Amino acid sequence: KNQVEQSPQSLIILEGKNCTLQCNYTVSPFSNLRWYKQDTGRGPVSLTIMTFSENTKSNGRYTATLDADTKQSSLHITASQLSDSASYICVVSLTGTASKLTFGTGTRLQVTL
Amino acid sequence: KAGVTQTPRYLIKTRGQQVTLSCSPISGHRSVSWYQQTPGQGLQFLFEYFSETQRNKGNFPGRFSGRQFSNSRSEMNVSTLELGDSALYLCASSLQGLGSPLHFGNGTRLTVT
């Protein structure tokens, strides 16, 4: 059972609009949470990495938030552009003797004119 | 600095055959990890190599194996291919392992017929 759930599964928005993607996780013990952007036919590219103690992290028009108490994260995209059309993947990294990454199944975002 | 390079970009194989995929990490990165990505399962972790030793392993059958060379280049081998092995295979490199930022290649698209 996937312990990192993302919503919505897909999303269509108009260029220039804002949007927010959600990531809920149940995995623990938690080390960090990452958001990746994956263009079609390409490998994922890191957007943000947040540790347990961080609440927010920005990368240009991308802002990620983290609530470790409720185990929720969100990725907010401001003033969307056509180039934002991609899949966005939430990844949780666990601590412990063996590092482990748990991936969400992603949100497919399409930005249209 | 050159990014992560994966070869070949595309592969078509027949059931029962074996295949070897190659990954050249970013210069100076000692950790290489491998992932399988399918539409139904999303990204799944295969294994990680660090300084020529397998350090972490996901839940894949023994048909999936890998190795890392002294120059940090890595290969992944899949034996006795099955139709379900059709996927995008991604590798990522990092300085210190799965807990540190991952840099992905653009993957090898494997189709098993």
Chai-1 contact restraints between the chains, C-beta under 6 A:
chainA,res_idxA,chainB,res_idxB,connection_type,confidence,min_distance_angstrom,max_distance_angstrom,comment,restraint_id
A,S31,B,G99,contact,1.0,0.0,6.0,A-B,restraint_1
A,R42,B,N106,contact,1.0,0.0,6.0,A-B,restraint_2
A,G43,B,L90,contact,1.0,0.0,6.0,A-B,restraint_3
A,G43,B,F104,contact,1.0,0.0,6.0,A-B,restraint_4
A,G43,B,G105,contact,1.0,0.0,6.0,A-B,restraint_5
A,G43,B,N106,contact,1.0,0.0,6.0,A-B,restraint_6
A,G43,B,G107,contact,1.0,0.0,6.0,A-B,restraint_7
A,P44,B,F104,contact,1.0,0.0,6.0,A-B,restraint_8
A,S46,B,P101,contact,1.0,0.0,6.0,A-B,restraint_9
A,S93,B,G99,contact,1.0,0.0,6.0,A-B,restraint_10
A,A98,B,N56,contact,1.0,0.0,6.0,A-B,restraint_11
A,S99,B,N56,contact,1.0,0.0,6.0,A-B,restraint_12
A,S99,B,G97,contact,1.0,0.0,6.0,A-B,restraint_13
A,S99,B,L98,contact,1.0,0.0,6.0,A-B,restraint_14
A,S99,B,G99,contact,1.0,0.0,6.0,A-B,restraint_15
A,L101,B,F45,contact,1.0,0.0,6.0,A-B,restraint_16
A,L101,B,L98,contact,1.0,0.0,6.0,A-B,restraint_17
A,F103,B,G42,contact,1.0,0.0,6.0,A-B,restraint_18
A,F103,B,L43,contact,1.0,0.0,6.0,A-B,restraint_19
A,T105,B,G42,contact,1.0,0.0,6.0,A-B,restraint_20
